[in-house]
């Protein structure tokens, strides 16, 4: 049953594939999604990023018409997510983390099966299946048993099955989890090939390198949105600390030492340097240098640097968790 707080959006035509305002979902006392408001433009590749348990999958299932929201409202492809879930399902492709492929069928048999499930007209079904085989680079594997495919090939086949009916919008929930980097890159090539035809994608992921590929993205933590915009906007406008790149020897020892300095919020090791996040109120450069030199560590350079999406994400989620602890302590 729907909540009294849930409202329907008026019927309107717009350039948005997704429109969401104050969308929430509760499971008993747990608020899995808490007041999301965002939109996705038609033809856009839009990403939702967050740690496990942040509400990404719940959000995508509400937008697909699978789960009803507890409050707020939204529209997918012009259809009300509360009242028109079945219509939404007719116009989308959905690839979940456990998308079902039938291992005892061949590649082409899986595609034919899903073409039938999605009611692709018989007159064009053969041509459509052939197009999906070509798009995924599976022509030479068409008679191969699906059980014998690698993880990367299975993901491409799963995406092809989700696309065989040429949906207007495709929802992908952690589509490249557990797939090697080369296969992930080829998977993304497929996504952008399809996006160039005008299809819209909404993708959840926890891979920060994939976040750079989105036109726009939304960061989530504990069911709430904590940042939204283009990757460049988020890197330049949503990081509210200082980030220092430290070149030195004995990186592991240096990271351990710097954890105990007042004002140091986070330390990461992207390659052969340290990234040290500090409060803006701290004169961190001299403090870092003094602490490392006192431990006999050779410091080659300490410079301010621009954050990566991973730096921003870690900073925002850490701030959110700290705010959560302060709220709990004040209750």
TORKOL-4160 file (C-alpha; in steps of 0.2 Angstrom, whole numbers, padded with zeros to 4 digits, m for minus):
331
<pt num="1" X="0000" Y="0000" Z="0000"/>
<pt num="2" X="0006" Y="0017" Z="m0004"/>
<pt num="3" X="0010" Y="0030" Z="0009"/>
<pt num="4" X="m0001" Y="0046" Z="0011"/>
<pt num="5" X="0016" Y="0055" Z="0009"/>
<pt num="6" X="0018" Y="0049" Z="m0009"/>
<pt num="7" X="0012" Y="0060" Z="m0023"/>
<pt num="8" X="0009" Y="0058" Z="m0042"/>
<pt num="9" X="0018" Y="0070" Z="m0054"/>
<pt num="10" X="0007" Y="0079" Z="m0066"/>
<pt num="11" X="0008" Y="0072" Z="m0084"/>
<pt num="12" X="0021" Y="0083" Z="m0093"/>
<pt num="13" X="0032" Y="0081" Z="m0108"/>
<pt num="14" X="0050" Y="0085" Z="m0105"/>
<pt num="15" X="0068" Y="0082" Z="m0110"/>
<pt num="16" X="0071" Y="0071" Z="m0094"/>
<pt num="17" X="0070" Y="0052" Z="m0094"/>
<pt num="18" X="0070" Y="0052" Z="m0075"/>
<pt num="19" X="0063" Y="0066" Z="m0063"/>
<pt num="20" X="0063" Y="0063" Z="m0044"/>
<pt num="21" X="0058" Y="0074" Z="m0030"/>
<pt num="22" X="0060" Y="0069" Z="m0011"/>
<pt num="23" X="0060" Y="0051" Z="m0015"/>
<pt num="24" X="0061" Y="0039" Z="0000"/>
<pt num="25" X="0059" Y="0021" Z="0004"/>
<pt num="26" X="0057" Y="0013" Z="0022"/>
<pt num="27" X="0058" Y="m0005" Z="0027"/>
<pt num="28" X="0051" Y="m0004" Z="0044"/>
<pt num="29" X="0062" Y="0007" Z="0055"/>
<pt num="30" X="0076" Y="0007" Z="0041"/>
<pt num="31" X="0076" Y="0022" Z="0029"/>
<pt num="32" X="0085" Y="0014" Z="0015"/>
<pt num="33" X="0083" Y="0029" Z="0003"/>
<pt num="34" X="0080" Y="0046" Z="0011"/>
<pt num="35" X="0074" Y="0061" Z="0001"/>
<pt num="36" X="0082" Y="0060" Z="m0016"/>
<pt num="37" X="0079" Y="0074" Z="m0029"/>
<pt num="38" X="0088" Y="0073" Z="m0046"/>
<pt num="39" X="0084" Y="0071" Z="m0064"/>
<pt num="40" X="0092" Y="0062" Z="m0079"/>
<pt num="41" X="0092" Y="0069" Z="m0096"/>
<pt num="42" X="0086" Y="0059" Z="m0111"/>
<pt num="43" X="0102" Y="0052" Z="m0120"/>
<pt num="44" X="0112" Y="0054" Z="m0104"/>
<pt num="45" X="0124" Y="0041" Z="m0096"/>
<pt num="46" X="0120" Y="0045" Z="m0077"/>
<pt num="47" X="0129" Y="0036" Z="m0063"/>
<pt num="48" X="0124" Y="0033" Z="m0045"/>
<pt num="49" X="0139" Y="0029" Z="m0033"/>
<pt num="50" X="0140" Y="0024" Z="m0015"/>
<pt num="51" X="0146" Y="0011" Z="m0003"/>
<pt num="52" X="0137" Y="m0005" Z="0000"/>
<pt num="53" X="0121" Y="m0002" Z="0009"/>
<pt num="54" X="0120" Y="0016" Z="0003"/>
<pt num="55" X="0103" Y="0014" Z="m0006"/>
<pt num="56" X="0108" Y="0012" Z="m0024"/>
<pt num="57" X="0099" Y="m0004" Z="m0028"/>
<pt num="58" X="0084" Y="0002" Z="m0019"/>
<pt num="59" X="0083" Y="0018" Z="m0029"/>
<pt num="60" X="0085" Y="0009" Z="m0045"/>
<pt num="61" X="0072" Y="m0004" Z="m0041"/>
<pt num="62" X="0060" Y="0011" Z="m0037"/>
<pt num="63" X="0063" Y="0019" Z="m0053"/>
<pt num="64" X="0060" Y="0003" Z="m0063"/>
<pt num="65" X="0043" Y="0001" Z="m0055"/>
<pt num="66" X="0048" Y="m0014" Z="m0045"/>
<pt num="67" X="0047" Y="m0006" Z="m0028"/>
<pt num="68" X="0035" Y="0007" Z="m0023"/>
<pt num="69" X="0042" Y="0022" Z="m0014"/>
<pt num="70" X="0036" Y="0026" Z="0004"/>
<pt num="71" X="0036" Y="0045" Z="0000"/>
<pt num="72" X="0040" Y="0058" Z="m0012"/>
<pt num="73" X="0037" Y="0056" Z="m0031"/>
<pt num="74" X="0045" Y="0052" Z="m0047"/>
<pt num="75" X="0043" Y="0049" Z="m0066"/>
<pt num="76" X="0053" Y="0037" Z="m0077"/>
<pt num="77" X="0051" Y="0040" Z="m0096"/>
<pt num="78" X="0035" Y="0050" Z="m0092"/>
<pt num="79" X="0027" Y="0037" Z="m0081"/>
<pt num="80" X="0023" Y="0039" Z="m0063"/>
<pt num="81" X="0034" Y="0027" Z="m0053"/>
<pt num="82" X="0020" Y="0024" Z="m0040"/>
<pt num="83" X="0005" Y="0021" Z="m0051"/>
<pt num="84" X="0013" Y="0015" Z="m0068"/>
<pt num="85" X="0026" Y="0003" Z="m0064"/>
<pt num="86" X="0020" Y="m0010" Z="m0077"/>
<pt num="87" X="0021" Y="0003" Z="m0091"/>
<pt num="88" X="0039" Y="0008" Z="m0085"/>
<pt num="89" X="0044" Y="m0010" Z="m0087"/>
<pt num="90" X="0038" Y="m0011" Z="m0105"/>
<pt num="91" X="0050" Y="0003" Z="m0110"/>
<pt num="92" X="0066" Y="m0001" Z="m0101"/>
<pt num="93" X="0080" Y="m0013" Z="m0100"/>
<pt num="94" X="0086" Y="m0019" Z="m0083"/>
<pt num="95" X="0102" Y="m0028" Z="m0079"/>
<pt num="96" X="0103" Y="m0033" Z="m0061"/>
<pt num="97" X="0119" Y="m0039" Z="m0052"/>
<pt num="98" X="0112" Y="m0057" Z="m0054"/>
<pt num="99" X="0105" Y="m0055" Z="m0071"/>
<pt num="100" X="0100" Y="m0073" Z="m0076"/>
<pt num="101" X="0108" Y="m0081" Z="m0091"/>
<pt num="102" X="0104" Y="m0099" Z="m0095"/>
<pt num="103" X="0121" Y="m0109" Z="m0094"/>
<pt num="104" X="0113" Y="m0124" Z="m0103"/>
<pt num="105" X="0109" Y="m0113" Z="m0118"/>
<pt num="106" X="0121" Y="m0106" Z="m0131"/>
<pt num="107" X="0124" Y="m0088" Z="m0134"/>
<pt num="108" X="0112" Y="m0086" Z="m0148"/>
<pt num="109" X="0099" Y="m0096" Z="m0139"/>
<pt num="110" X="0099" Y="m0085" Z="m0124"/>
<pt num="111" X="0097" Y="m0070" Z="m0135"/>
<pt num="112" X="0082" Y="m0078" Z="m0144"/>
<pt num="113" X="0074" Y="m0082" Z="m0128"/>
<pt num="114" X="0075" Y="m0065" Z="m0121"/>
<pt num="115" X="0069" Y="m0058" Z="m0138"/>
<pt num="116" X="0054" Y="m0069" Z="m0136"/>
<pt num="117" X="0051" Y="m0064" Z="m0117"/>
<pt num="118" X="0052" Y="m0045" Z="m0122"/>
<pt num="119" X="0040" Y="m0048" Z="m0137"/>
<pt num="120" X="0051" Y="m0043" Z="m0151"/>
<pt num="121" X="0041" Y="m0046" Z="m0166"/>
<pt num="122" X="0045" Y="m0062" Z="m0175"/>
<pt num="123" X="0047" Y="m0053" Z="m0192"/>
<pt num="124" X="0062" Y="m0043" Z="m0185"/>
<pt num="125" X="0068" Y="m0055" Z="m0172"/>
<pt num="126" X="0082" Y="m0063" Z="m0182"/>
<pt num="127" X="0089" Y="m0047" Z="m0188"/>
<pt num="128" X="0088" Y="m0040" Z="m0170"/>
<pt num="129" X="0097" Y="m0055" Z="m0162"/>
<pt num="130" X="0111" Y="m0053" Z="m0176"/>
<pt num="131" X="0113" Y="m0035" Z="m0172"/>
<pt num="132" X="0115" Y="m0039" Z="m0153"/>
<pt num="133" X="0128" Y="m0052" Z="m0158"/>
<pt num="134" X="0138" Y="m0039" Z="m0168"/>
<pt num="135" X="0137" Y="m0026" Z="m0155"/>
<pt num="136" X="0144" Y="m0037" Z="m0141"/>
<pt num="137" X="0157" Y="m0045" Z="m0153"/>
<pt num="138" X="0149" Y="m0062" Z="m0150"/>
<pt num="139" X="0147" Y="m0067" Z="m0168"/>
<pt num="140" X="0161" Y="m0080" Z="m0167"/>
<pt num="141" X="0154" Y="m0087" Z="m0151"/>
<pt num="142" X="0136" Y="m0088" Z="m0156"/>
<pt num="143" X="0135" Y="m0107" Z="m0154"/>
<pt num="144" X="0146" Y="m0108" Z="m0138"/>
<pt num="145" X="0138" Y="m0114" Z="m0122"/>
<pt num="146" X="0135" Y="m0099" Z="m0110"/>
<pt num="147" X="0142" Y="m0109" Z="m0096"/>
<pt num="148" X="0159" Y="m0109" Z="m0105"/>
<pt num="149" X="0160" Y="m0090" Z="m0107"/>
<pt num="150" X="0172" Y="m0080" Z="m0096"/>
<pt num="151" X="0165" Y="m0067" Z="m0084"/>
<pt num="152" X="0168" Y="m0053" Z="m0096"/>
<pt num="153" X="0159" Y="m0061" Z="m0111"/>
<pt num="154" X="0144" Y="m0066" Z="m0100"/>
<pt num="155" X="0142" Y="m0048" Z="m0095"/>
<pt num="156" X="0142" Y="m0042" Z="m0113"/>
<pt num="157" X="0129" Y="m0056" Z="m0117"/>
<pt num="158" X="0119" Y="m0051" Z="m0102"/>
<pt num="159" X="0119" Y="m0033" Z="m0108"/>
<pt num="160" X="0114" Y="m0038" Z="m0126"/>
<pt num="161" X="0099" Y="m0048" Z="m0118"/>
<pt num="162" X="0094" Y="m0033" Z="m0109"/>
<pt num="163" X="0095" Y="m0022" Z="m0125"/>
<pt num="164" X="0087" Y="m0034" Z="m0137"/>
<pt num="165" X="0070" Y="m0026" Z="m0137"/>
<pt num="166" X="0079" Y="m0008" Z="m0140"/>
<pt num="167" X="0072" Y="0000" Z="m0124"/>
<pt num="168" X="0072" Y="0019" Z="m0122"/>
<pt num="169" X="0081" Y="0018" Z="m0106"/>
<pt num="170" X="0093" Y="0005" Z="m0098"/>
<pt num="171" X="0096" Y="0002" Z="m0079"/>
<pt num="172" X="0112" Y="m0007" Z="m0075"/>
<pt num="173" X="0115" Y="m0011" Z="m0057"/>
<pt num="174" X="0133" Y="m0014" Z="m0053"/>
<pt num="175" X="0135" Y="m0022" Z="m0070"/>
<pt num="176" X="0154" Y="m0024" Z="m0070"/>
<pt num="177" X="0156" Y="m0031" Z="m0052"/>
<pt num="178" X="0170" Y="m0044" Z="m0052"/>
<pt num="179" X="0174" Y="m0041" Z="m0071"/>
<pt num="180" X="0193" Y="m0038" Z="m0076"/>
<pt num="181" X="0198" Y="m0021" Z="m0081"/>
<pt num="182" X="0200" Y="m0025" Z="m0100"/>
<pt num="183" X="0182" Y="m0032" Z="m0100"/>
<pt num="184" X="0175" Y="m0018" Z="m0091"/>
<pt num="185" X="0183" Y="m0006" Z="m0104"/>
<pt num="186" X="0175" Y="m0015" Z="m0118"/>
<pt num="187" X="0158" Y="m0016" Z="m0109"/>
<pt num="188" X="0159" Y="0003" Z="m0107"/>
<pt num="189" X="0162" Y="0004" Z="m0126"/>
<pt num="190" X="0146" Y="m0005" Z="m0129"/>
<pt num="191" X="0137" Y="0007" Z="m0117"/>
<pt num="192" X="0143" Y="0023" Z="m0126"/>
<pt num="193" X="0139" Y="0015" Z="m0143"/>
<pt num="194" X="0121" Y="0013" Z="m0138"/>
<pt num="195" X="0120" Y="0030" Z="m0129"/>
<pt num="196" X="0125" Y="0038" Z="m0146"/>
<pt num="197" X="0109" Y="0032" Z="m0153"/>
<pt num="198" X="0099" Y="0041" Z="m0140"/>
<pt num="199" X="0096" Y="0028" Z="m0127"/>
<pt num="200" X="0097" Y="0034" Z="m0109"/>
<pt num="201" X="0107" Y="0024" Z="m0096"/>
<pt num="202" X="0106" Y="0024" Z="m0077"/>
<pt num="203" X="0121" Y="0014" Z="m0069"/>
<pt num="204" X="0126" Y="0010" Z="m0051"/>
<pt num="205" X="0144" Y="0006" Z="m0048"/>
<pt num="206" X="0157" Y="0007" Z="m0034"/>
<pt num="207" X="0172" Y="0009" Z="m0046"/>
<pt num="208" X="0179" Y="0026" Z="m0046"/>
<pt num="209" X="0187" Y="0024" Z="m0063"/>
<pt num="210" X="0170" Y="0021" Z="m0070"/>
<pt num="211" X="0163" Y="0037" Z="m0062"/>
<pt num="212" X="0174" Y="0047" Z="m0074"/>
<pt num="213" X="0164" Y="0040" Z="m0089"/>
<pt num="214" X="0147" Y="0047" Z="m0083"/>
<pt num="215" X="0140" Y="0063" Z="m0090"/>
<pt num="216" X="0133" Y="0066" Z="m0073"/>
<pt num="217" X="0133" Y="0057" Z="m0057"/>
<pt num="218" X="0126" Y="0056" Z="m0039"/>
<pt num="219" X="0135" Y="0051" Z="m0024"/>
<pt num="220" X="0125" Y="0042" Z="m0010"/>
<pt num="221" X="0128" Y="0038" Z="0008"/>
<pt num="222" X="0117" Y="0031" Z="0021"/>
<pt num="223" X="0102" Y="0033" Z="0009"/>
<pt num="224" X="0105" Y="0051" Z="0006"/>
<pt num="225" X="0112" Y="0061" Z="m0009"/>
<pt num="226" X="0128" Y="0070" Z="m0004"/>
<pt num="227" X="0134" Y="0077" Z="m0021"/>
<pt num="228" X="0127" Y="0078" Z="m0038"/>
<pt num="229" X="0134" Y="0085" Z="m0055"/>
<pt num="230" X="0147" Y="0082" Z="m0068"/>
<pt num="231" X="0163" Y="0073" Z="m0063"/>
<pt num="232" X="0172" Y="0090" Z="m0066"/>
<pt num="233" X="0160" Y="0100" Z="m0055"/>
<pt num="234" X="0161" Y="0087" Z="m0041"/>
<pt num="235" X="0180" Y="0087" Z="m0041"/>
<pt num="236" X="0181" Y="0106" Z="m0041"/>
<pt num="237" X="0166" Y="0111" Z="m0030"/>
<pt num="238" X="0162" Y="0097" Z="m0018"/>
<pt num="239" X="0179" Y="0095" Z="m0010"/>
<pt num="240" X="0180" Y="0106" Z="0006"/>
<pt num="241" X="0197" Y="0101" Z="0012"/>
<pt num="242" X="0215" Y="0103" Z="0007"/>
<pt num="243" X="0224" Y="0089" Z="m0003"/>
<pt num="244" X="0242" Y="0087" Z="m0002"/>
<pt num="245" X="0253" Y="0075" Z="m0013"/>
<pt num="246" X="0268" Y="0069" Z="m0004"/>
<pt num="247" X="0283" Y="0061" Z="m0012"/>
<pt num="248" X="0294" Y="0051" Z="0000"/>
<pt num="249" X="0302" Y="0035" Z="0003"/>
<pt num="250" X="0295" Y="0022" Z="0015"/>
<pt num="251" X="0277" Y="0025" Z="0010"/>
<pt num="252" X="0268" Y="0013" Z="0022"/>
<pt num="253" X="0278" Y="0020" Z="0037"/>
<pt num="254" X="0274" Y="0038" Z="0031"/>
<pt num="255" X="0256" Y="0034" Z="0030"/>
<pt num="256" X="0255" Y="0027" Z="0048"/>
<pt num="257" X="0265" Y="0042" Z="0055"/>
<pt num="258" X="0254" Y="0055" Z="0047"/>
<pt num="259" X="0238" Y="0047" Z="0053"/>
<pt num="260" X="0242" Y="0054" Z="0071"/>
<pt num="261" X="0244" Y="0072" Z="0065"/>
<pt num="262" X="0231" Y="0084" Z="0071"/>
<pt num="263" X="0220" Y="0090" Z="0056"/>
<pt num="264" X="0224" Y="0075" Z="0045"/>
<pt num="265" X="0207" Y="0068" Z="0039"/>
<pt num="266" X="0212" Y="0054" Z="0027"/>
<pt num="267" X="0227" Y="0046" Z="0019"/>
<pt num="268" X="0228" Y="0036" Z="0002"/>
<pt num="269" X="0241" Y="0029" Z="m0009"/>
<pt num="270" X="0237" Y="0032" Z="m0027"/>
<pt num="271" X="0253" Y="0024" Z="m0035"/>
<pt num="272" X="0270" Y="0029" Z="m0028"/>
<pt num="273" X="0264" Y="0044" Z="m0019"/>
<pt num="274" X="0253" Y="0049" Z="m0003"/>
<pt num="275" X="0238" Y="0059" Z="m0004"/>
<pt num="276" X="0235" Y="0067" Z="0012"/>
<pt num="277" X="0218" Y="0076" Z="0016"/>
<pt num="278" X="0219" Y="0090" Z="0029"/>
<pt num="279" X="0207" Y="0103" Z="0037"/>
<pt num="280" X="0209" Y="0120" Z="0029"/>
<pt num="281" X="0213" Y="0128" Z="0045"/>
<pt num="282" X="0229" Y="0118" Z="0047"/>
<pt num="283" X="0246" Y="0123" Z="0040"/>
<pt num="284" X="0249" Y="0105" Z="0035"/>
<pt num="285" X="0264" Y="0107" Z="0023"/>
<pt num="286" X="0276" Y="0110" Z="0037"/>
<pt num="287" X="0268" Y="0098" Z="0050"/>
<pt num="288" X="0269" Y="0084" Z="0037"/>
<pt num="289" X="0287" Y="0088" Z="0033"/>
<pt num="290" X="0292" Y="0089" Z="0051"/>
<pt num="291" X="0284" Y="0073" Z="0056"/>
<pt num="292" X="0291" Y="0063" Z="0042"/>
<pt num="293" X="0309" Y="0070" Z="0044"/>
<pt num="294" X="0308" Y="0066" Z="0062"/>
<pt num="295" X="0305" Y="0048" Z="0058"/>
<pt num="296" X="0320" Y="0048" Z="0046"/>
<pt num="297" X="0309" Y="0048" Z="0031"/>
<pt num="298" X="0316" Y="0057" Z="0015"/>
<pt num="299" X="0304" Y="0070" Z="0009"/>
<pt num="300" X="0306" Y="0074" Z="m0010"/>
<pt num="301" X="0291" Y="0086" Z="m0012"/>
<pt num="302" X="0274" Y="0091" Z="m0004"/>
<pt num="303" X="0262" Y="0100" Z="m0015"/>
<pt num="304" X="0244" Y="0105" Z="m0015"/>
<pt num="305" X="0235" Y="0095" Z="m0028"/>
<pt num="306" X="0217" Y="0093" Z="m0036"/>
<pt num="307" X="0207" Y="0079" Z="m0029"/>
<pt num="308" X="0201" Y="0064" Z="m0039"/>
<pt num="309" X="0184" Y="0058" Z="m0039"/>
<pt num="310" X="0189" Y="0045" Z="m0026"/>
<pt num="311" X="0197" Y="0058" Z="m0015"/>
<pt num="312" X="0180" Y="0068" Z="m0015"/>
<pt num="313" X="0170" Y="0052" Z="m0013"/>
<pt num="314" X="0180" Y="0047" Z="0002"/>
<pt num="315" X="0180" Y="0064" Z="0010"/>
<pt num="316" X="0161" Y="0066" Z="0008"/>
<pt num="317" X="0157" Y="0049" Z="0014"/>
<pt num="318" X="0168" Y="0052" Z="0029"/>
<pt num="319" X="0160" Y="0068" Z="0033"/>
<pt num="320" X="0143" Y="0061" Z="0032"/>
<pt num="321" X="0148" Y="0047" Z="0044"/>
<pt num="322" X="0155" Y="0059" Z="0056"/>
<pt num="323" X="0140" Y="0070" Z="0055"/>
<pt num="324" X="0130" Y="0054" Z="0059"/>
<pt num="325" X="0140" Y="0050" Z="0074"/>
<pt num="326" X="0138" Y="0068" Z="0080"/>
<pt num="327" X="0119" Y="0067" Z="0078"/>
<pt num="328" X="0118" Y="0050" Z="0088"/>
<pt num="329" X="0129" Y="0058" Z="0102"/>
<pt num="330" X="0117" Y="0073" Z="0103"/>
<pt num="331" X="0101" Y="0062" Z="0104"/>
